[in-house]
Amino acid sequence: MVAQQLSNAWGQPAVVENRPGAGGNIGAEAGAKAAPDGYTLTLAAAGFMAVNPSLYPKLNYDSASDFQPVALLVRAPLLLVVNPTKVDATTARDFVQLAKRQPGKIAIGNGGTGTAQHLGGVSFALAAGIDVAHVPYKGSAPATNDLLGGVTDAQFDNLVTLVPFVKSGKLRALGVSSKQRVSALPDVPTLSEAALPGFEDGTWYGIVAPRGTPQPIVEKLNAELRRMLAQPDTQQKLLSMGLEPAGGTAAEFGTLIHSEIAKYRDIVRKAHVTLD
């Protein structure tokens, strides 16, 4: 979506080049080492920007110093769901009480150790004071399949992954991790109002450039991305996927990145999360 908007605005082709692998580290390294001329940008995700520095003993990039923040695009709340045929909980408060009665028995699937979804579940468990089994998969799709099949009990994941199954009645939504309810599921309360006052979590995506990119280029990119995010059709597309349009200045995005690095460092330490 961003590539198409930039192409339309500036009359130049914007090419999306996927560099998967190593939890996003391969793509991040390529982006960090690109020429700082504004022609190579990186879609920054919370995983490799904020989580990986605490998980990987050695990275070939420094997310705090090798990138120039450009703009925060979206925030992505996480959704807590359960298999209704396995878990006798209709609210997040019910779920917490059930987990306290059965320490270590409830299995929460996630898309992989160290993902924002995994650590979101860890953060929720720490805040609720419950002991649950976090079950890692190689992606959200297989995790969801096992939840639907009754292998696991619950999942903490992106809305775009889970909403179709909630609307079909195959999964039961207990709460979203955002400050406010989301338009994709307006009847589902936030976890803060349902069980844990003040709780907020989730992931995010933004655009960064290599460190050293001239400030006028950064400001031009930021202005165009903010214009794009303000368009009603763009906002509607994002909201329908369970994404909250963001925006803001490059400096504000930089502040968020640094605060998220510190937040995940604390979560990883408290929960003793490792990649082994």
C-alpha positions as CSV (number, residue, x, y, z in Angstrom):
1,M,0.0,0.0,0.0
2,V,2.8,2.4,0.9
3,A,4.7,1.6,-2.3
4,Q,1.7,2.2,-4.5
5,Q,1.0,5.5,-2.8
6,L,4.6,6.8,-3.1
7,S,4.6,5.7,-6.8
8,N,1.4,7.6,-7.5
9,A,2.6,10.7,-5.6
10,W,6.0,11.0,-7.2
11,G,5.6,9.3,-10.5
12,Q,8.4,6.9,-9.8
13,P,8.2,3.1,-9.3
14,A,8.5,1.9,-5.8
15,V,9.5,-1.7,-5.6
16,V,8.9,-4.0,-2.6
17,E,11.8,-6.4,-2.1
18,N,11.2,-9.1,0.5
19,R,14.2,-10.3,2.5
20,P,12.8,-12.9,4.8
21,G,14.7,-14.9,7.4
22,A,16.2,-14.8,10.9
23,G,13.3,-13.1,12.5
24,G,13.6,-10.1,10.2
25,N,17.3,-9.6,10.8
26,I,18.3,-10.3,7.2
27,G,16.1,-7.6,5.8
28,A,17.0,-5.2,8.6
29,E,20.8,-5.6,7.9
30,A,20.2,-4.9,4.2
31,G,18.2,-1.8,5.0
32,A,20.8,-0.5,7.5
33,K,23.7,-0.9,5.0
34,A,21.9,0.7,2.1
35,A,23.1,4.0,0.7
36,P,21.6,6.9,2.7
37,D,20.1,8.7,-0.3
38,G,16.4,8.2,0.3
39,Y,16.0,5.5,-2.4
40,T,16.1,2.5,-0.1
41,L,13.7,2.4,2.8
42,T,12.9,-0.3,5.3
43,L,9.5,-1.4,6.6
44,A,10.3,-1.4,10.3
45,A,8.5,-3.9,12.6
46,A,8.6,-4.1,16.3
47,G,10.1,-7.6,16.1
48,F,13.5,-6.9,14.6
49,M,13.7,-3.3,15.7
50,A,12.7,-3.6,19.4
51,V,12.6,-7.3,20.3
52,N,15.6,-8.9,18.5
53,P,18.3,-6.7,20.2
54,S,17.4,-8.5,23.5
55,L,17.1,-12.0,21.9
56,Y,20.0,-12.4,19.6
57,P,23.5,-12.3,21.1
58,K,25.0,-10.8,17.9
59,L,23.3,-8.7,15.3
60,N,24.8,-7.2,12.2
61,Y,22.9,-4.0,12.7
62,D,22.0,-1.7,15.6
63,S,18.3,-0.7,15.5
64,A,18.9,2.2,17.8
65,S,21.8,3.8,15.8
66,D,21.8,2.4,12.2
67,F,18.5,3.8,11.1
68,Q,16.9,7.2,10.7
69,P,13.2,7.0,11.8
70,V,10.9,8.4,9.1
71,A,7.3,7.8,10.2
72,L,5.2,5.4,12.3
73,L,2.6,3.9,9.9
74,V,0.3,1.8,12.0
75,R,-0.2,0.3,15.4
76,A,-1.4,-3.3,15.5
77,P,-3.3,-4.4,18.6
78,L,-3.3,-8.0,19.6
79,L,-6.4,-10.1,20.3
80,L,-6.8,-12.7,22.9
81,V,-9.0,-15.6,21.7
82,V,-9.9,-19.0,23.0
83,N,-11.3,-22.2,21.5
84,P,-14.9,-22.1,22.8
85,T,-15.2,-25.9,22.8
86,K,-12.2,-26.2,25.1
87,V,-12.1,-23.2,27.3
88,D,-15.0,-22.3,29.6
89,A,-14.3,-18.6,29.6
90,T,-16.5,-15.9,28.1
91,T,-14.5,-12.9,29.4
92,A,-10.9,-12.1,29.9
93,R,-11.6,-12.0,33.7
94,D,-12.9,-15.6,33.4
95,F,-9.8,-16.6,31.5
96,V,-7.5,-15.1,34.2
97,Q,-9.4,-16.9,37.0
98,L,-9.3,-20.2,35.1
99,A,-5.6,-19.9,34.6
100,K,-5.0,-19.2,38.2
101,R,-6.9,-22.3,39.2
102,Q,-4.9,-24.4,36.7
103,P,-1.3,-23.1,36.8
104,G,0.7,-24.2,33.8
105,K,-2.2,-26.0,32.2
106,I,-3.6,-23.5,29.7
107,A,-1.6,-23.6,26.4
108,I,-1.3,-20.3,24.4
109,G,-0.1,-20.7,20.9
110,N,2.0,-18.1,19.1
111,G,3.8,-17.5,15.8
112,G,7.3,-18.2,17.2
113,T,9.5,-17.6,20.1
114,G,10.5,-13.9,20.5
115,T,7.8,-12.6,18.2
116,A,5.7,-9.6,19.3
117,Q,2.8,-12.0,19.6
118,H,4.7,-14.3,21.9
119,L,6.0,-11.5,24.1
120,G,2.5,-9.9,24.1
121,G,1.2,-13.1,25.6
122,V,4.1,-13.1,28.1
123,S,3.4,-9.5,29.0
124,F,-0.3,-10.3,29.5
125,A,0.6,-13.3,31.7
126,L,3.0,-11.3,33.8
127,A,0.5,-8.5,34.3
128,A,-2.3,-11.0,35.2
129,G,0.0,-13.0,37.5
130,I,-0.8,-16.3,35.8
131,D,1.3,-19.2,34.7
132,V,0.5,-20.5,31.2
133,A,2.3,-22.6,28.6
134,H,3.5,-20.6,25.7
135,V,3.6,-22.9,22.6
136,P,5.7,-21.5,19.7
137,Y,4.9,-22.3,16.0
138,K,6.6,-21.4,12.7
139,G,4.1,-18.6,12.0
140,S,0.6,-17.6,13.0
141,A,-1.2,-19.8,10.5
142,P,-0.1,-23.2,12.0
143,A,-0.7,-21.8,15.5
144,T,-4.2,-20.9,14.5
145,N,-4.8,-24.2,12.9
146,D,-3.9,-26.0,16.1
147,L,-6.1,-23.7,18.1
148,L,-9.0,-24.5,15.8
149,G,-8.2,-28.2,16.1
150,G,-8.2,-28.1,19.9
151,V,-4.5,-28.8,20.3
152,T,-4.0,-25.5,22.2
153,D,-6.5,-23.5,24.3
154,A,-5.8,-19.9,23.4
155,Q,-3.9,-17.5,21.2
156,F,-2.7,-13.9,21.4
157,D,-2.2,-12.6,17.8
158,N,-2.9,-9.9,15.2
159,L,-6.5,-9.1,14.4
160,V,-6.0,-9.7,10.7
161,T,-5.2,-13.3,11.5
162,L,-8.0,-14.0,14.0
163,V,-11.0,-11.8,13.2
164,P,-12.4,-14.1,10.4
165,F,-12.6,-17.0,12.8
166,V,-14.1,-14.8,15.5
167,K,-16.8,-13.6,13.2
168,S,-17.6,-17.2,12.0
169,G,-17.9,-18.3,15.7
170,K,-15.0,-20.8,15.5
171,L,-13.0,-18.7,18.1
172,R,-14.2,-16.5,21.0
173,A,-12.6,-13.1,21.4
174,L,-12.0,-12.1,25.0
175,G,-10.2,-8.7,24.6
176,V,-8.0,-6.5,22.5
177,S,-4.7,-5.1,23.8
178,S,-5.2,-1.5,22.6
179,K,-6.2,1.5,24.7
180,Q,-9.6,1.7,22.9
181,R,-11.9,-0.8,21.3
182,V,-11.2,-1.5,17.6
183,S,-13.7,-0.9,14.8
184,A,-13.2,-4.4,13.4
185,L,-14.6,-5.8,16.6
186,P,-16.6,-3.0,18.3
187,D,-18.3,-5.3,20.8
188,V,-15.1,-6.8,22.1
189,P,-13.7,-4.9,25.2
190,T,-10.1,-3.9,25.7
191,L,-8.1,-6.1,28.1
192,S,-7.8,-3.1,30.3
193,E,-11.5,-2.7,30.8
194,A,-12.2,-6.4,30.9
195,A,-9.5,-7.7,33.3
196,L,-6.3,-5.7,33.7
197,P,-6.8,-1.9,34.2
198,G,-4.1,0.0,32.4
199,F,-2.8,-2.9,30.3
200,E,-1.8,-2.1,26.8
201,D,0.3,-4.0,24.3
202,G,0.6,-4.7,20.6
203,T,3.0,-4.4,17.7
204,W,3.6,-1.6,15.1
205,Y,5.0,-0.9,11.7
206,G,6.8,2.1,10.3
207,I,9.3,3.4,7.8
208,V,13.0,3.9,8.5
209,A,15.9,5.0,6.3
210,P,19.6,4.3,6.7
211,R,21.3,6.6,9.2
212,G,22.8,9.6,7.5
213,T,19.9,10.2,5.1
214,P,19.6,13.9,4.6
215,Q,17.0,15.6,6.8
216,P,15.1,17.3,3.9
217,I,14.6,13.8,2.4
218,V,13.3,12.5,5.7
219,E,11.0,15.4,6.1
220,K,9.6,15.0,2.5
221,L,9.0,11.3,3.1
222,N,7.4,11.9,6.4
223,A,5.0,14.5,4.9
224,E,4.0,12.2,2.1
225,L,3.4,9.3,4.4
226,R,1.3,11.4,6.8
227,R,-0.7,12.7,3.9
228,M,-1.3,9.1,2.8
229,L,-2.4,8.0,6.3
230,A,-4.9,10.9,6.5
231,Q,-6.8,9.8,3.4
232,P,-10.2,8.3,4.3
233,D,-9.9,5.3,1.9
234,T,-6.4,4.4,3.3
235,Q,-7.7,4.6,6.9
236,Q,-10.7,2.4,6.0
237,K,-8.4,-0.2,4.4
238,L,-6.1,-0.3,7.5
239,L,-8.9,-0.4,10.0
240,S,-10.6,-3.2,8.2
241,M,-7.4,-5.2,8.7
242,G,-7.3,-4.4,12.4
243,L,-4.6,-1.8,12.0
244,E,-4.7,1.7,13.6
245,P,-3.4,4.5,11.3
246,A,-0.7,6.4,13.2
247,G,1.6,9.1,11.7
248,G,3.4,11.7,13.7
249,T,6.9,13.2,13.3
250,A,10.1,11.3,12.6
251,A,11.3,12.3,16.1
252,E,8.2,10.9,17.8
253,F,8.8,7.6,15.9
254,G,12.4,7.6,17.1
255,T,11.3,8.1,20.7
256,L,8.9,5.1,20.3
257,I,11.6,2.8,19.0
258,H,13.9,3.6,21.9
259,S,11.1,3.1,24.5
260,E,10.1,-0.2,22.9
261,I,13.7,-1.5,23.0
262,A,13.7,-0.9,26.7
263,K,10.2,-2.4,27.2
264,Y,11.1,-5.6,25.5
265,R,14.4,-5.9,27.2
266,D,12.6,-5.9,30.5
267,I,10.0,-8.4,29.4
268,V,12.7,-10.8,28.0
269,R,14.6,-10.5,31.2
270,K,11.7,-11.1,33.6
271,A,10.3,-14.0,31.6
272,H,13.7,-15.6,30.8
273,V,12.9,-15.8,27.2
274,T,15.5,-17.4,25.0
275,L,15.6,-18.7,21.4
276,D,16.7,-22.2,22.5
